[in-house]
Amino acid sequence: MASKVGGNDLSTDIITFAREQVLADGEPLSYEQIVDVLRLPDEALPTLLDVAHKVRLRWCGPEVEVEGIVSLKTGGCSEDCHFCSQSGQFASPVRPVWLNIPELVKAAQQTRETGATEFCIVAAVRGPDERLMSRMRDGVKAIREAVDIQVAASLGILTQEQVDELVEMGVHRYNHNLETGRSYFAHVVTTHSWEERWDTCRMVKASGMELCCGGLVGMGESVEQRAELAAQLGELEPHEVPLNFLNPRPGTPFGDLPIMPTSDALRAIAAFRLALPHTILRYAGGRELTLGDLGTRNGLLGGINAVIVGNYLTTLGRDPKEDLALLADLAMPIKAFNATL
């Protein structure tokens, strides 16, 4: 029997709520309403995605932000995030590797050549030690001298001193994902807590850096826990939310999980947009496998307004030219660099 909201059929009623509450007034959906969106049947998807796209255009504008990422330190991480092949605790093929400064600058230059306005330096660590912070100081300085691009970072759990130091370096955005809803976190990570991630995010926001904070879906969480993540991100109010879809990696605890169905992924995109109407919602890892070409297009017409181009940290992405061609085909302008300053 179909669910009811306010006495009406779920499909009609929650989409009507979304039009009136989010599209017209810019007010995010509540946790309970997000759950209703995630339970919508497949036949309601086209209408749902259309509303989410209109919300994006109304409250974020038509531009799409393009970003490239590179791993400064890959593999050998002490943590046990069950989705990640960079953990030193799992029998995955990823081994520890450090980039040198010239390689980092070259990667930033290549990223800028794609039209990207943002370059994110990532390290597979629980949190940065002095060696990593020193490498960041040198790397950020070299990039800023050589490339006209914004520099972001993702270095794990931070202290207040490290937050302050990143601000001094000129890092304008920091990524630290919640990964999943608080109630499911212990099923995903056991070596640190959800609260530690939350505290880092709050310090970053207070520092004046932009906060990039999202998560992964398709890790075995329930619909309610997926909605919980969206609602908790809404409470945190990050500047940007990267939405990842599990790409099961060999040798990890989640290596045998099934790929998330495309319809569920598209529902998640729309739900996160309706939960975060004013936020940059970025395509991140796993979209190529989960969505394919048609699903990627549908997601861009369903609330997404930012894209990571090229490869990810340990998995392959689409050719940047393909994504840029798709944006051109959809008449979606790329956000100009000077608009991000």
N, C-alpha and C positions, 0 to 999 in steps of 0.2 A: 504494500500500500504506500502511495506517495506520501512524503513528509508534508506537513502543513506549517506555514508561518502566517500567523494572523488569520487563519481560517481559509487561506487560499492554497492553490497548488504551489509547491516549493519553487518550481522552475519559473513560474510567472512572478511570484511574490518577491523572492530574493533579488531577482533582476530589477524589478520595479523599485525595491528599496535602494539598490545600487544606483539607479538613475537619479532618484530623488535625493539620496543622502550623500553620495560620493560625487557623482557627476555635477549635480546642480550646486551643492553646498560645500564640496571639498572635505566632508567629514568622513573619516575612515570607517570601514565596517568594524563591528565589534567581533570578539572571539566567536560568539555563537553564530553570527552572520557569516563569518569566514568558513566555519564548519559547513553551513548550508551551501555555500558556493562550491566547496570541495565535494559535496555529495550530489551535485547536479548531474543529470543524465547526459549522455553523449549528444543527444539531439538538441540540447540547450546550448552546446558549446559555441556555435557560430554567433548567437545573440550575445552570450556572455563575453566572448572575445571582442565583439564590436563595442560593447559598453566600456570594457577595460581600455580599449584603444582610445575611445573618446575622452575617457578620464585622463589618460596620459597627455593627450593633445591639449585639453582644457587647462590642466594644472601644472604641466611641465613644459609644454610647447612642442614644436615639431622636430627639434634638433636631436641628434643622436651622438652620444659621446663615445669615442673610440680610444681604446687603451691597449697597450702591449705589456706583457709581464716577462720577467726573467728571474731565474733562480741564482742568487749570489752563492748560496750554500745549499747543495742538493744532497739528500739522503743522510743516513746516520742519525736521525732524530731520536731523542730519548723517549719521546711520548708514544702512546699506543693507540692513536686515533685509528679506528678499525677500518676506515675506508682508504687509508693513505699508505702508498707503497714506499714512502720515504722513512717510515719508522724503522729504526735499527733493531726492533724487537721481532720483526716478521721476516720470513724467508722469501723476500721479494728481490727482483734483480737489480734494484736501484742501490748504488753504492755512493759513499760520500765523495763529493766533488766541490771544489771552490773555483769561482771565476776570478780572474785577475782584473785589475782596473781597466786596462785597454779593452778587454773583452766586454766589460760592462758598458763602456762608452760606445763601443761598436754596436752593441745590442740596442742601446738607446737611439743611436743614429738611424739604425734600420727600422726601428719602431716609428720614429718621426717621419721617415720617408713614406710610410703607409698612409699618412694623414692623421695618425693618432696624436692626441694632445696630452696623453698621460703615459708615464712609464713607471711601472711598479717593481721595486726590488724586493725579492722574497727570499727568506732563509728558512730552512727546515730545522727549527730549533724550538725548545720549550720557551726560551726567551734569550735575548742577546747577552753574550759575555763581552768583556773588554775587547777581545780580538775582533769580534763582529762589529762592535760599535766603531772601532778604529777603521775597519774596512769601509763601513758606511760613511764615515767622515770623508775619507779620501775619495770614495766613489761618487758621492753626491756632489762634492766640489768639482770633480773632473767632468761630470755630466753637465752641470750647470754652466761650466766654462765652454763646453764644446757643442751643446745641443739646446735648441730652443724648445724645451718640453718641460712639463710639470713632472716633478719626481714624487712618487709615493713609496711607501714601504710596508712590508708585512714581516715582522720579526718575532711574532709570538707574544707572550705575556711580558708586560713592561713594569718597571718601577717608575715612580714619579720623576726621579732624576733622569732616567732614560727618555721619558716623554719630553722633558724640558730640553734635553740635548738634541732630540730629533727636530724640535721646533727651531732651535738655533741653527741647525744645519740647513734649514730651508725646505724640509719635507712638508708638503702641504696637505697630504692625505695619508691616513694610516688604516690598513686593513687588519681587522681581527674578527673573524667570524664567530658567532655563537654556535654554529654548526647544526644544532637541532634544538628542539624545545627542551626546556629545563627538565621536564619529567622523563625524557628519553635519554638524556645526556650520558648517564652512567652505562647505558647499553652501547655507547659509541666510543667513549674515552674513560679510562680508569685512572690515569696517571696525573690528572689535574681536574679541577672542578669547573662547572659552569660558572660559578660565582667568581672564580679567578678571571675568566674571560670577560664577564660582565664588568668587573672592577677596572680592567684595562680599558675597556671601551668608554667607561665614564670618565677616566682620567684624560683620554685622548680628546673627548668632546670638550672638557673643561679647559684644555690647553689652547684651543683655537684652531688646531688642526681639524680638517674635515675627517669625519669617521666613515669608513667603509666597513660595513658589517652585514653579513648575510649568513648563508648556510647551505646545506645539502638536503635534497629531498630524494626519496626512493631508497632509504636505508633500512626499511622495515618498520618505520614509524607508522602509527595509526593516522587516520584522517584528522582526529582530534589533536594529535601531537604536531602534525603539520600546521594546523591552524594556530596552535600554541606558539610555534616559532614565529609565524607572521605577526601575531599579536604582541609578542615580546619585542620584536624588532620595532613595531609601531610605538611601543612604550619608550624604547631607547632613542628613537628618532634619528637614525644615522643619515648622513648626507646621501649615501649610496648603499644599495643592497645588491651584492652579487648573488645570483641564484644558480647554484650548481645542481646537477643531476648525477646520481651515483653512476660512475663508470667502474664496475667491479674489477679490481686489480688482482692479478694472480699473486698468491702468497699472503694476502691479507685476510683477516677474519670475515670481511664482507665480499671476498673474491667470488663466492658462489651464489650471491644474491642475483635475482633476475633483473633485467633492465626494466626500468619504470615504463609502463605503457605510455605511449604518446599522448593519449587523451588525458591521462592523469597529470602529465607534465604541463599540458596546456591549461588545465583547470588550475594548477598551482600558480602558473604565471598570472592568470587573471585574478586569482584570489589575492596574491601578494600585491598586485597593483591596486586593487580595491581596498586593501588594508593599509597601503602606503601611497596615497594619491599624489603626494608632493615630492616623492623621493625618486632619485635615479635608480632604476631597476635594470641591472646589468646581466646579460647573458654571460655565463661563465662555463666551468668545466662540464663535460658530459652531454652538452646539447647536440653535438653532431651525432652521437650514438643514439640518444633518446628520441630526438625529434626528426633527424634527417633534414633534407632540403626543404620539403613542404612544411614540416612542422616548424622549422626555423623561421620561414616566411610568416607562418600563422602567428608565431609568438611575437614577431616584430609588429604585427597588426593586432596584438592582444595585450599591449601594455609595456613591452620592453622598450627602453630608450637609451641603452648603452650596450656596447659589445666589446669583449676581449677578442682581439684579432691575433691570428697566428697560433703557435703552439702554447700549451699550458706548461705546468712545471715538469710533469713526467708523462704526459699523454699528448698525442697529436691533435691539433685543431684543424680548422679549414684553412685553405690558402687565403691570406688576407685579401687578395684580389677578388676572390669569390664573395666575401662579405661586403666589400666596398661596392662591387657591381650590384649586389642585391639591394643595398641601401639606395644606390642610384636608381635602380629599377622601381623601387617603391617611392621615389621622390622624397627621401628622408635626408635632409641636409646634415652634414657632419658639423658638430659644434666647433666653432673657431677657437684657436688657442687663446687669443686675447680675451675671450669671453669666460675663460676659466680662471683668470688671474684675480 
